[in-house]
Amino acid sequence: MAPTTSTAEVTHISKHGFWLLVGDEELHLPFEQFPWFRQATIEQITTVEHPTTNHLYWPSLDVDLAIDSIRRPADFPLIARREQQRIVELFGKLEWDAGTLPRNQP
């Protein structure tokens, strides 16, 4: 018997964020809370995979999110690595060393 999978579909995109339909639930991802998507193209945002029950993946952006983190973003402090690098570039070394930021593995 083949496994049952739910689809994820972007239903609306605005300058403030986008809405994602996962099964019967519509979720809002405001760019303020999910900065990875702010500069993404429509194609990058709409190319989303739903590999497991609580997991979404945007392959062209290399973004993984737990659905619970979308439902309750305050419970999951999200800081994009890109944003950390930008802060370091703008303000220099604060509480972390730019050389210790995680690097993507090949």
C-alpha positions in Angstrom: 0.0 0.0 0.0 1.4 3.4 -1.0 1.9 6.0 1.8 -0.6 8.8 1.9 0.9 12.2 1.4 -0.7 15.6 1.8 0.1 18.4 -0.7 1.2 21.9 0.1 0.0 24.7 -2.2 0.7 28.4 -2.1 -2.7 30.1 -2.6 -1.9 33.8 -2.4 1.2 36.0 -2.3 1.3 39.7 -1.3 4.0 42.2 -0.4 3.5 41.2 3.2 3.8 37.4 3.0 2.0 34.4 1.5 -0.7 31.8 2.3 0.0 28.1 2.1 -2.7 25.4 2.0 -1.5 22.2 3.7 -4.2 19.6 3.7 -7.3 21.4 5.0 -5.4 24.1 6.9 -4.4 27.5 5.5 -1.3 29.0 7.0 0.0 32.6 6.7 3.8 33.2 6.4 4.5 36.9 6.9 7.8 38.0 5.5 8.5 39.8 8.8 8.6 36.5 10.6 9.9 34.3 7.7 12.6 36.5 6.1 14.0 33.8 3.9 11.1 34.4 1.5 11.2 38.2 1.3 13.4 38.4 -1.8 12.3 35.0 -3.3 10.7 34.8 -6.7 7.1 33.5 -7.1 8.5 30.3 -8.6 10.8 29.8 -5.6 8.0 30.4 -3.1 5.5 28.1 -5.0 7.9 25.3 -5.4 7.3 23.6 -2.0 7.5 20.0 -0.9 5.7 18.3 2.0 7.8 15.3 2.6 6.4 14.4 6.1 3.5 15.4 8.3 5.2 18.3 10.0 7.8 19.3 7.5 7.9 21.6 4.5 10.8 22.2 2.2 11.5 24.8 -0.5 14.3 23.2 -2.5 15.3 26.2 -4.6 15.7 28.3 -1.4 17.1 25.4 0.7 14.5 26.3 3.4 13.2 23.6 5.8 10.3 24.5 8.2 8.3 22.6 10.7 4.6 23.3 10.2 4.4 23.9 14.0 6.9 26.8 13.5 4.4 28.4 11.1 1.4 27.9 13.4 3.3 29.3 16.4 6.2 31.3 15.2 6.7 32.9 18.7 7.6 29.4 20.0 10.4 29.0 17.4 12.8 32.0 17.3 13.8 32.1 13.6 17.0 33.9 12.6 18.1 33.3 9.0 21.8 32.7 8.6 21.6 35.3 5.8 20.3 37.8 8.3 23.1 37.0 10.8 25.7 37.5 8.1 24.0 40.9 7.1 24.1 42.0 10.8 27.8 41.1 11.0 28.5 43.0 7.8 26.7 46.1 9.0 27.8 46.1 12.7 30.9 44.0 12.9 31.5 41.4 15.6 28.9 41.7 18.4 28.3 38.6 20.5 29.4 36.1 17.9 32.4 35.8 15.6 31.5 35.9 11.9 34.0 33.1 11.3 31.9 30.7 13.5 28.7 31.1 11.5 27.6 27.7 10.1 28.6 27.0 6.6 26.7 25.0 4.1 28.1 21.5 3.6 28.6 20.3 0.0 
